[in-house]
Every structure is written in C-alpha cells, then in structure tokens.
Amino acid sequence: MFQIVFNEISANEISQLDTLEQLDLLDQFKVSEEDLENLDGERFGKLEREGKRLYRFRADDWRIYFEVDESKVVVHRVLHKGTFSDFLFRSKIPLAEDEELAESKTFWKLIDEGRAAKRV
C-alpha cells in the first residue's frame, strides 16, 4: 500500500461530499503496486501525455486521478462522473472515457492545476 497525499484542490473536492460518502470513497480507495501493474480498466485506468503517467480510480460515481511519486499516491483531482459525462456528451467523441480524457486539453488543465496545488 502507498501513502495517499491530497493536494489543496483534491482535498477541497472530497470535502464537498457528506461525511459518510467521504468515508465510503476513502475506504474503497486502496492502491497497491499490484493494482497498478494489472490495471483492470474498471476500477483502475491509466492515461499518458508527454511521458507523464496518470492513473484513474473509479468508485461508484466518483473518479480519483492520481500519480505515483516515489512511495506516495498524489491525488490531483476527485471528480464526479457527471463532470465527464457532460463533457463527453458535448464533445460527441466516440471513445472510452479514459481515451477521451487523455486527448482532452481541458482535462489536462484540471490535472495540471492539481499538480501545481500545495499538498496537504
């Protein structure tokens, strides 16, 4: 298991959930090296851009986007699936969710904001 670190943005996003929903989501969000080596596509996915690797964890209606930095999981964003469903509907791109996001400049802007945010 990795230590999980949230930045200011992702901490704020998760704090918007009610307490029980936060606890449930955090209880589900466990990441091991084995998970990252054997991505199942359903719970864990991977996006890459310019040599940088970003992972996605899916739980219910939530998506957690993170990087692995040494022995830490650094959470950049915690977003509701509706955020992406709306984006996908408006863009009308016929690809899988992870593939579409990997191609989206808007999505990477969200992630870059998370990367630049102070870790808490």
C-alpha positions in Angstrom: 0.0 0.0 0.0 1.1 3.5 -0.7 0.7 6.6 1.4 -2.1 8.8 0.0 -1.5 12.5 -0.2 -4.1 15.0 -1.3 -3.4 18.5 -2.7 -5.5 21.6 -1.7 -7.8 21.1 -4.7 -8.5 17.4 -4.3 -8.9 17.8 -0.5 -11.5 20.6 -1.2 -13.3 18.4 -3.8 -13.6 15.4 -1.4 -14.6 17.7 1.5 -17.7 18.7 -0.6 -19.1 15.2 -0.1 -21.1 14.3 3.0 -19.1 12.6 5.7 -20.4 9.1 5.1 -19.8 9.4 1.3 -16.2 10.6 2.1 -15.6 7.6 4.3 -17.0 5.2 1.8 -14.9 6.6 -1.0 -11.7 6.6 1.0 -12.4 3.1 2.3 -12.6 1.9 -1.4 -9.5 3.9 -2.5 -6.7 1.5 -1.7 -3.8 1.4 -4.2 -1.1 -1.3 -4.3 1.7 -1.9 -6.8 -0.1 -4.9 -8.0 -3.2 -2.8 -8.8 -1.0 -0.5 -10.9 0.8 -3.4 -12.7 -2.5 -5.1 -13.5 -4.9 -2.4 -14.5 -8.4 -3.8 -14.8 -9.9 -0.9 -16.7 -13.0 -0.9 -14.5 -11.6 0.3 -11.2 -8.1 1.4 -12.3 -7.1 3.0 -15.6 -4.1 4.8 -17.0 -3.7 8.0 -19.1 -0.5 9.2 -20.5 0.7 12.5 -22.0 4.1 13.8 -22.8 5.7 10.9 -20.9 3.8 11.5 -17.8 1.6 8.8 -16.4 -1.7 9.5 -14.6 -3.9 6.9 -13.0 -7.6 6.8 -12.6 -9.5 5.1 -9.8 -13.3 4.6 -10.3 -15.6 4.1 -7.4 -19.4 4.4 -7.9 -20.0 7.9 -9.3 -16.5 9.2 -8.5 -13.2 9.3 -10.3 -9.9 9.9 -8.5 -7.0 11.0 -10.7 -3.5 10.5 -9.2 0.2 10.0 -9.9 2.6 7.8 -8.0 5.6 9.8 -6.7 8.2 7.5 -5.0 6.1 5.7 -2.4 3.2 8.1 -2.4 0.0 8.3 -4.3 -0.6 12.0 -5.0 -4.2 12.8 -5.7 -4.7 15.6 -8.2 -8.4 15.6 -8.6 -11.6 14.0 -7.2 -14.4 14.4 -9.8 -17.9 13.2 -10.2 -18.6 11.1 -13.3 -21.2 13.7 -14.3 -18.3 16.1 -14.9 -17.1 13.8 -17.7 -20.5 12.6 -18.9 -21.4 16.2 -19.7 -18.0 16.7 -21.3 -18.4 13.6 -23.4 -21.9 14.4 -24.4 -20.9 17.9 -25.5 -17.8 16.7 -27.4 -19.6 13.7 -29.0 -16.3 11.8 -29.3 -16.9 8.0 -29.6 -14.1 6.7 -27.4 -13.9 5.1 -24.0 -13.8 7.6 -21.0 -10.0 7.2 -20.3 -9.1 7.5 -24.0 -11.3 10.6 -24.4 -9.8 12.3 -21.4 -6.3 11.5 -22.4 -7.0 13.6 -25.6 -8.7 16.5 -23.8 -6.7 19.7 -23.2 -9.4 20.8 -20.8 -9.0 17.6 -18.7 -5.2 18.0 -18.6 -5.6 21.6 -17.5 -7.6 20.3 -14.5 -4.8 17.8 -13.7 -2.1 20.4 -14.1 -3.9 22.7 -11.7 -3.9 19.8 -9.2 -0.2 19.1 -9.8 0.6 22.7 -9.0 -1.5 22.9 -5.9 0.0 22.7 -2.5 -0.1 19.2 -0.9 -1.9 18.9 2.4 
